[in-house]
């Protein structure tokens, strides 16, 4: 099995090869409700539109790329060893292609960049954090369906601020309160 750093990024396969976008294209067509075949369409290079993959950010450029963004930004906090992260990375790749004009879509490897996850108290992976004007406005911890993620993005792009502090997200509690059972 070939592990991909960023799903759908043909030039970024872990084994160094420059192939691999076929499955991403298949998934993208499937999510859009189009006919999903594994045979890619042949398009002349001059007609092919450039793809927009998640921007790989680091501790050093996080503020410039995400916090200072002039629009909604989402960051996928992931690790290479995290299997659920691979699922969410595929969804984030689709977001990057679909919403690249409306929002900044970034990804941060928590193992290579430990300061930023510590600053935002990343306790579980995968975690997606949405930012507007440099402030966190929403957070998703764990794997959610693409449809749920898309609906959340649409709501945030529509100006709905969804701060979910203290609420349960897929079995993860985001609160500093004591969560022991009281009897």
C-alpha positions in Angstrom: 0.0 0.0 0.0 1.3 3.5 -0.9 0.6 6.1 1.8 -0.1 9.5 0.4 0.9 12.6 2.3 -2.0 14.7 0.8 -4.7 12.7 -0.9 -5.0 13.6 -4.6 -1.6 15.3 -4.9 0.1 13.2 -7.6 3.5 14.8 -7.0 3.4 14.1 -3.3 3.2 10.3 -2.9 5.3 9.0 -0.1 7.2 6.6 -2.4 8.3 9.6 -4.5 6.4 8.6 -7.7 4.5 11.2 -9.7 1.4 9.1 -10.2 -1.8 8.7 -8.1 -4.5 11.3 -8.8 -6.8 8.7 -10.5 -8.5 7.6 -7.3 -8.9 11.2 -6.1 -10.6 12.1 -9.4 -12.8 9.0 -9.1 -13.9 10.0 -5.6 -14.4 13.6 -6.6 -16.7 12.6 -9.5 -18.6 10.2 -7.2 -19.2 12.9 -4.6 -20.4 15.3 -7.3 -22.9 12.7 -8.4 -21.2 12.3 -11.8 -20.6 9.0 -13.5 -17.7 7.6 -11.6 -15.4 5.4 -13.6 -11.8 4.6 -12.8 -10.7 5.4 -16.4 -9.6 9.0 -16.4 -10.7 11.3 -19.2 -7.9 12.3 -21.5 -7.6 16.1 -21.7 -4.9 18.0 -23.6 -2.5 19.7 -21.2 -3.3 23.1 -22.6 -7.0 22.6 -21.7 -6.4 21.1 -18.3 -7.2 23.6 -15.4 -4.7 23.8 -12.6 -5.7 21.9 -9.5 -5.9 23.5 -6.1 -4.6 21.2 -3.4 -4.6 22.0 0.3 -1.7 24.4 1.2 0.8 22.6 3.4 1.5 25.0 6.3 4.1 24.8 9.0 4.5 26.4 12.5 6.5 29.1 10.8 4.0 30.2 8.2 0.8 29.3 9.9 -0.1 32.9 11.0 0.7 34.3 7.5 -1.2 31.7 5.6 -4.2 31.1 7.9 -4.6 33.7 10.6 -4.0 36.6 8.3 -6.2 35.2 5.5 -8.7 37.7 4.1 -11.4 35.0 4.0 -12.6 31.9 5.7 -9.7 29.4 6.4 -9.8 25.7 7.4 -6.8 23.7 8.6 -6.6 19.9 8.6 -4.4 18.8 11.5 -3.2 15.4 10.5 -0.4 12.8 11.0 1.0 10.2 8.7 0.3 7.3 11.1 -3.4 8.3 11.6 -5.6 6.2 9.4 -8.8 8.3 9.9 -6.7 11.3 8.9 -6.4 9.8 5.4 -10.2 9.8 5.0 -10.5 13.4 6.1 -7.6 14.4 3.9 -9.4 13.1 0.9 -12.4 15.2 1.9 -10.2 18.3 2.5 -8.7 17.8 -1.0 -12.2 17.9 -2.5 -12.9 21.1 -0.4 -9.7 22.6 -1.8 -10.8 22.0 -5.4 -14.4 23.0 -4.8 -14.0 26.1 -2.6 -10.5 27.4 -3.5 -11.9 30.8 -4.5 -14.0 31.3 -1.4 -11.7 29.9 1.3 -8.2 29.0 2.2 -7.7 25.3 2.7 -4.6 24.2 4.5 -3.1 21.1 6.1 -0.6 20.9 9.0 1.4 17.7 9.9 1.3 17.7 13.7 4.4 15.5 14.0 6.6 17.9 12.0 5.0 21.0 13.5 4.2 20.5 17.2 3.9 24.1 18.3 0.7 25.0 16.4 -1.3 21.9 17.6 -0.3 22.7 21.1 -1.4 26.3 20.8 -4.9 25.1 19.6 -5.1 22.2 22.1 -5.3 19.5 19.4 -6.2 16.4 21.5 -7.5 14.0 18.8 -6.9 13.4 15.1 -8.0 14.3 12.6 -9.1 17.8 13.6 -10.3 20.5 11.3 -10.3 24.1 12.6 -12.1 26.9 10.8 -10.8 30.4 11.2 -12.2 33.8 10.3 -10.3 37.0 11.0 -7.6 35.1 12.8 -10.1 33.6 15.3 -11.3 30.0 15.6 -15.0 29.9 14.7 -15.6 26.1 14.4 -13.9 22.8 15.0 -14.5 19.2 13.9 -12.8 16.4 15.7 -12.8 12.9 14.2 -14.2 11.6 10.9 -17.4 13.0 9.6 -19.2 12.4 6.3 -18.3 14.6 3.3 -21.9 15.8 3.2 -21.7 16.9 6.8 -18.4 18.7 6.2 -19.8 20.3 3.0 -22.9 21.6 4.9 -20.7 23.0 7.6 -18.5 24.8 5.1 -21.6 26.2 3.3 -23.0 27.5 6.6 -19.7 29.2 7.5 -19.3 30.7 4.0 -22.8 32.1 4.5 -21.6 33.9 7.6 -23.0 31.5 10.3 -20.5 31.4 13.2 -20.6 28.0 14.8 -18.5 28.0 18.0 -19.0 24.5 19.5 -17.1 24.8 22.7 -18.4 22.3 25.3 -20.4 20.3 22.8 -19.8 16.7 21.8 -18.4 16.1 18.3 -18.3 12.4 17.2 -17.5 11.2 20.8 -15.0 13.9 21.6 -15.8 16.5 24.2 -14.3 19.9 23.7 -14.5 21.5 27.1 -12.3 22.0 30.1 -15.1 21.1 32.4 -15.0 18.0 34.7 -16.6 15.2 32.6 -16.8 12.6 35.3 -20.1 11.0 35.8 -22.0 12.4 38.8 -24.2 9.9 40.6 
